[in-house]
Amino acid sequence: MNEERKNLTELIKINFEKAKSILSDKTLAESMLMDSLNEISILLRNKITFNKISEVDGDGDLINYIDVTNTESNYSENLIQYYFHAEKIFPVVIMYQNIIHERCENLSDVENFVKKLVSTESFMIRVIRVSENDYPKIDNDIPF
């Protein structure tokens, strides 16, 4: 019986450490994404900020939205959505508009997504346009 208890204790320790590692990777994934976006903000002399907003959807999933906001005009656009698997954490699904949609199985996949994101011309153009207040204006006087 003592040997069985020892095996159970080892199993608990192994799985405890595994769960802690997964949660750490989740934190690192979110930091990697936000740190990369903050680097862009610094390059644009802090004319923009990236803000994360989280809400629970109808299925009970925590959806995270990242908006880019012009600090002068407060104009804001939603850029990125992501959500982690509720119980296992990974995979995380990350989307930039309808342009990039990735299912990331681990931290390395998240890093690849961030590289793809910052290499996407339309992403950089959108961010720069928001920083320069050069975004499509909505004409509220349209008769329909």
Rosetta blueprint (number, residue, H / E / L):
1 M L
2 N H
3 E H
4 E H
5 R H
6 K H
7 N H
8 L H
9 T H
10 E H
11 L H
12 I H
13 K H
14 I H
15 N H
16 F H
17 E H
18 K H
19 A H
20 K H
21 S H
22 I H
23 L H
24 S H
25 D H
26 K H
27 T H
28 L H
29 A H
30 E H
31 S H
32 M H
33 L H
34 M H
35 D H
36 S H
37 L H
38 N H
39 E H
40 I H
41 S H
42 I H
43 L H
44 L L
45 R L
46 N L
47 K L
48 I E
49 T E
50 F E
51 N E
52 K E
53 I E
54 S E
55 E E
56 V E
57 D L
58 G L
59 D L
60 G L
61 D L
62 L E
63 I E
64 N E
65 Y E
66 I E
67 D E
68 V E
69 T E
70 N E
71 T L
72 E L
73 S L
74 N L
75 Y L
76 S E
77 E E
78 N E
79 L E
80 I E
81 Q E
82 Y E
83 Y E
84 F E
85 H E
86 A L
87 E L
88 K L
89 I E
90 F E
91 P E
92 V E
93 V E
94 I E
95 M E
96 Y E
97 Q L
98 N L
99 I L
100 I E
101 H E
102 E E
103 R E
104 C E
105 E L
106 N L
107 L H
108 S H
109 D H
110 V H
111 E H
112 N H
113 F H
114 V H
115 K H
116 K H
117 L H
118 V H
119 S L
120 T L
121 E H
122 S H
123 F H
124 M H
125 I H
126 R H
127 V H
128 I H
129 R H
130 V H
131 S H
132 E L
133 N L
134 D L
135 Y L
136 P L
137 K L
138 I L
139 D L
140 N L
141 D L
142 I L
143 P L
144 F L
